[in-house]
């Protein structure tokens, strides 16, 4: 309940330093004692919330790493659909630097793994891994913020086109 309350306050545009324990517990319909039974401060609660969401994202992106066949695009669409369903959570948490860094590391690992797989087939590598990872994450964040008129299949196709280099 405390995580949901924090997420709700963040989604409403409150910055973390603006959220008091009193405001948080009131939103969660709990008392301060209950908060302190679980967390020492709001930052610790935030860390738990971020960790929960990043754990799920890590699993979903790492699953893409192990897919070698033509279903890659379908799995990418499933990941994008998941991100779309979690859009408000992702956008609320992307303000925290650790979330963006974690997503960039996951994407970079995915790119490196796929490039290592494609070296076997002799494909030439053109775009730097860091730039490619930042581009893909940038496209996804832009899509979640402003590009919802485009569906996940279209975004997956665009990402696949970017992956060809």
N, C-alpha and C positions, 0 to 999 in steps of 0.2 A: 504494500500500500504506500509505503514511503517512496519507493522507486517510482511508482506511477505518479504520485503527487509531484515529485521533482521533475519528472519528464513533462508533465502537464504545464508546470510553471515555466519551464524552459521553452516549450512550444508556444506559450503565450507571449514570449519575447522577453521574459525576465532574464537578466544576466545572473550568473551564479552568485556573484558577490552581493546581489540585491535580495537574495532569498535568505530570509532568517529561518531559524528553526521553528519559531512561532508560526510564521506564515506557512511553512511546509507542513507542520503537524496539523494546523487548522485545515489545510486543504485535504490532508489524508484522514481527517476525522479521528485523530489520535492525540494523545497527550505527549508532552515533552519527555516524560519518564520513559515512555515506550521507545521514543527515538533513541535515547541514551542507552537503552538496553541493547540496541543493535549497532549503533554507530557512535563514534566519538565526536564527529562534526559533519558538516554538509559535504566537505571535500571527500571524506571517506565514503559517504553514500554515493556521491558522483562516481568515484572510482569503481564501486561495485556495479553501478548501473552501466557504465561504459564497458566494463569487463564482460558483463552478461551479453551485451549486444555484439561486441567484437568477437566473442567466442563463436556465436552463431555465424557471423559473417566469415570468420576464418574457416570454419567447416565448409561453408558453401563455396568459397573461392578455392580452397584446397581440393575440393572434389573436382573442380574444373581442371586442375593440374593433372589428374590421373586419367582424364578422358582423352583417348587417342583417335577415336573414330569420327565419323561424320555427325555424331550426335553432339559435338561441341557447341554448335550454334544453338541447338535446342536447350542444352544445359545453360548456356549464357542467357538465353531468353528467360529460363526459369529463375536464374539469379536476378536478372533485371526486374522480373515480376515480383520477386520477394522484396527487393529494394523499393519498388513502387508501393507495395503494401505496407512497408515499414517507413515510408517516405517522411512522415512527420517526425518519427524518432530519429532517423538518420540526419535530417536537417537540423534538428534541435541539438544533436550531439556533435555535428561536424564543426561546431564552433570551438571545440576543444582540440588543441593541436595534436594530442596523442591519437585521436581518432583518424585524422587525415594521414598522419605518419604511418599508422598501422595499415590503413587501406593502401597507401603507396607501397609499403613493403610487401603486402600480400600480392598486389598486382605485379610488382617487379619479380617476385618469385615465380609467379605464373608465367610471365613472359620469358624469363630465363629458362625455365623448364621446357617450355614449348620450343624455344630456340634450340636448345640442346637436342630435342627430339628431331627438329627439322634439319639440323646439321648432318644427320645421317642421310637425308635425302639430297644434300648438297645445296640447299637454299642459301643465298647470299643475304647477310644481315646489313641493313642500311641505317635504321634509326636507333639511336642510343636508347638503352633500356630505361634509364631514369626519365628521359623525355617522353618515351612512349607510355610508361606507367602514369606519369603526371597527366599526360594528354587523355588517357582513358578515364582516369578518375575525374578529371576536369569535365569531360563530356558527360559522365554519369551524374555528377553534382549539378551541372547546368540543366540536364534533362529533368532531374528531380525538382529543381527550382522553377525553371521557366519553359521547359520543352515538352510538357505533358501532352501537347497536341500530337506528338509523335509516339507511336506505340513501341513496346519493348522489342518487337521483331525488327523494326526499322533501326533502332539503336544498336541491336546486336549485329545487324548487317553492316552498319557503319564501323563498328568496332572490329569486325572481321576484316573489313577492307583495310583498316589501320594495321591489323596484324599481319597483313601480307608483306610488310616491309620490316 
